[in-house]
Amino acid sequence: MTQTAGIDWNSAEKKVAEAALKKAYSREVEALISGVRAQAQAICLLEDVWQLHDFLSARRHEIDGKYDSEESSLVFTLSQLIKDGWLNLSELEGLDSSKRAKVSVLTRM
């Protein structure tokens, strides 16, 4: 397993990571809004409304917990966003090569 405890983030790397988190969040929210619009247009029954509500509640919970910027879990957060398709490793330029390597390894786990 990759060591992530005690990873120090300098201010420049924190800015890179924060920008990456914002970019991924924006992409995911845009995709969610697009999907919700399509689902809303397909609503024909009250049951469809409740299903959309349940879907949105689950997605809100998932998204609210996904974008953790705590330094101790940032490597895991970034790697998961890459695995989920919301970020690319190339968007982490500016991070120390060892951090990028750890993120890369975690995307393959």
Protein Blocks (a to p, Z undefined) as FASTA:
>chain_A
ZZfehpacdfklmmmmmmmmmmmmmmmmmmmmmmmmmmmmmpmbfklmmmmmmmmmmmmm
mmmmmmccbfklmmmmmmmmmmnopacfklmgoiafklmmmmmmmmmZZ
